[in-house]
Amino acid sequence: MIERNIGNAERIVRLSFGLIFAAWALSQPSIITAAEWFVIIVAASLMLNGIFSRCYLWFLLDVNTNESGKRCTPTNSFD
């Protein structure tokens, strides 16, 4: 399994867009067209990315927006 590579702000954005897209697709009178199914698949992937903080496309492109990788480690200044 890959490490978390999505930061908190991006998680919120992905979850929001996923919920908006899913609500739009499911509010249509009938889910028949390929475009509506495509929107549902995109919405599900955005929501899963937001929930689990992992994006396989970002992994392949070597992108990491997670802040935990930028933390400084404490050093002993009394040496």
Phi, psi and omega in degrees: 000145181278159178284163178296130181228018179236128179283172184296318180297317179293325177299315180296318179296315180296317178297318180297310180295323177299316179293321179296313180296319180294318179297319179296312183295321182281345178273355178290150183300323178210138179267090182242319188284156179293329180296319179292321176294321178298317179296321178296318179295317178296317180298316180296318180292322177296318179294319178294320176299318180292324181288315187263357178061029181227135177229119183289331175293316177297324178297315179294326180271001180057047177251136179221113178255009179283130184288340185295334178286349183258004183288144176274147176267141180291143178242156179272112184270003181262014181286000000 
